[in-house]
Amino acid sequence: LDTLEDLWLSLMRLRESHQPLQRSKRRWVLTTLELEEEDTGPFPKLIGELFNNMSSNMSLMYLVSGPGVDEFPEIGLFSIDDHNNGKIYVHRPVDREMTPSFMVHIDAVDRSTGKVVDESLIFNIRIRDVNDHAPQFLENEFNISVKENQAPGQPIFQVLTVDLDQENTPNSQVLYFIISQTPLLRECGFRIDLISGEIRLSGCLDYETSPRFTLLIKARDCGEPPLSSTATIHITVEEGNNHMPTFTWDHFKIQISEGPMEQGVLRLPVEDGDSPFTPAWRAKLDIVDGDKEGHFDIVTDPETNHGVLNVIKPLDYETQAAYNLVIAVENQEQLFSCEEGRLQPWRKAVASATVSVQVVDTNDPPAFHPQTFIVSTEDGARPGIQLGAFNATDPDSAAGQIRYKLVHDPANWVTVEEKSGVVTTKGQIDQESPHVNDSFYRIIAHATDDGLPPLTGTGTLLLFLSDINDNAPVLLSRSRYVEVCESVGNKSLLIEAEDADLDPYSDPFTFDLDTARGDVEGTWTLKTKEGKGRSAELVMLRNLPPGNYLVPLFIGDRQGLSQKQVVHVRICSCPGGSECEELSDTRLPWQALSPVCAAFTALAAALLFLLRCYFVLGSKRLRGSIPTDSGHQTLIMFNDESKAVSAQVASVEHCVWFTLQVYLNPLVPTHALLLMEERTAEMWSQKLRCVDVLEDDSLPHVYSTEGECEGAETLIAGLLGSKSTP
């Protein structure tokens, strides 16, 4: 910066004086500065001299600075001993590998003023290399592995060295040599590339002859004098497959009983010259001929290397009595050979052995043909229908006798004829039986032969039941008794039904009110809910007071089969919201009274029925002896009634007693009492109709006593299903 500043001031002065600037030729004169590496001296030693032509006009002093002078890496290495003549000296040996060159700065200074009079000279002092470093291996010893089937001529390893001398000079150029090989074999050796250091195999390896080799490798540079170093390489030979596996014998004979599968029926010893438990030694066996149906399998014992023959599919003496199996053996690793120092693929065929198998005949169980078959019949089929027949044969003898026995018939619907196997129905078939699964009913039979010992086979008949329309739709239990609050008005009630039949004898259902009862029409209506083939909506057409109501209706399936159903509707007050309130204790007197009244009603109906039976039987016994227009004041004892009449009277008495017990039981719920009233009324109606048809021509149609029976009609009408209210 001082030099530049001085130069700038000089230019300004010249400009001010209007004097033209005069150019003068300046030059540095410097002999070549080159230093030999590791120079032994003596020191300080002159390495060069510099000169500037301005010294003719003034007294100059030369200064040197930079790396090697007053800067790292080596301070004090160079100096100018006499600043007047510019001689440069080195003070100690230099290592080129540490610092290959030095970039120094040289200045010319006016001795009187101390100012730099010329541009600095920047000079590179080169260190001339000498061969002072031998090539070095990355390691002193190397351990490598080579497969026995390594092809000759292929590289197996490459050694590398480092030489710190100057690159691209003889001092750093390295050559490689194999000094020794242990063991030294004529048929197998190693060679190394002189320049690249690649080690190649010459000849074939033989693990059994020599499993290991040791090579001594030398690396030498081309400097003067040449320097060298050595390294050791240990080579381990990995076992290869160069020995063919063979069987101890080439023919085996065995006998095997037919029937069961069996493991280890025969062991085939294998011999192999390679190292045990290696892929080159491990045997791989295969059945190459004589087993088209796949009855046999052969595996290798991992411990002994022997072949183990197994029966994996039952043998049948009647189908095939003998087998000649051809079994081949090879190794898991590919086999190779070395001929005239060259690796060759194995050209010989693999070793093989023949196994003669004699199948021993045993008693076989009967075989069904087919083992499972399907028969179709209609639901509701009657006894005596022949469904089909099981068919089984004895594989051991065509003339063998077979006996059939039914072993699975959970619904007890069929029989199986012992000799023919014919299956015949003995009970009515019902598709809705819990033993029917997806319209199939399973029947299983056994067939037993006459062998020693007798053996049994199993056959299955799947009976497919095609449905018939033998069930009408019925209400679901939750739709038989429904409750609705009085406050909701004409709220619709969901009525749902079900049908035990299958499609097409099931839904969609039709719902129709039974309008035979006068109080139904105008009070209730039915709406079929769209998309609901199994339900409808029951709607009140007018407000009804709280109480229990019976709504009869007919429900029909898709084919039109229908039956009458009754919906019990309870209309109640709901002070707490949307649910009917529970009956309170204040209503107990009325509830207790209602069953008593019903009981007396049933008792009165029973007495009327007995009275009617009395007249019927009496008129039958005295037909023709008593005129219809006159009466006899005679008491006639009837003690010879028929057993049928007595049975009817006893049945009636039992029904009356049962009805009375039910109505007097305070624990029976209201819904159950309503259902009991309906069924009791229907029973009494049937009983009375039955009596009417006994002797239509002799029954009296008008009964007159001393007065008309008042209230009897009301009792009977209530018993036959009239509406009851609490």
ABEGO torsion letter per residue (X at the ends): XAAAAAAAAAAAAAAAAGBBBBBBBBBBBBBBBBBBBGBAOBOBBBAEBBBBAAAAABBBBBBBBEBGAABOABBGABBBABAAAGBBBBABBBBAAABABBBBBBBBBBAAAGBBABBBBBBBBBBBBBBABBBBBABABBBBBBBAABBBGBBABBBBBBBABBBGBAAABBBBBBABBOBBBAABBBBBBAAAGBBBBBEBBBAAABABBBBBBBBBBABOBBBBBBBBBBBBBBBBBABBBBBABABBBBBBBBGBBBBGABBBBBBBABBBGBAAABBBBBBABGBAAGABBBBBBAAAGBBBBBBABBBBAAABABBBBBBBBBBABBBBBBBGGBBBBBABBBBBBBBBBBBBBBBBBBBBOBABBBBBBBBGBBBGBBAEBBBBBBAABAABBBBBBBABBAAGABBBBAAAGBBBBABBBBAABAABBGGBBBBBBBBBBABOBBBBBBBBBBBBBBBBBABBBBBBAAAABBBBBAAAEABBBBBBBBBABBOAABOBBBBBBBAABAAABGABBBBBBBGBAABBBBBBABBBBBEBBBBBBBBBBAAGBBBBBBBBBBBBBBAAEABBBBBBAAAAAAAAAAAAAAAAAAAAAAAAAAAAAAAAAAAAAABGABBAABBBBBBBBBAABBAAAAAAAAAAAAAAAAAAAAAABAABBAAAAAAAAAAAAAAAAAAAAAAAAABAAABBABBBBABBBBGAAAAAAAAAGBBBBX
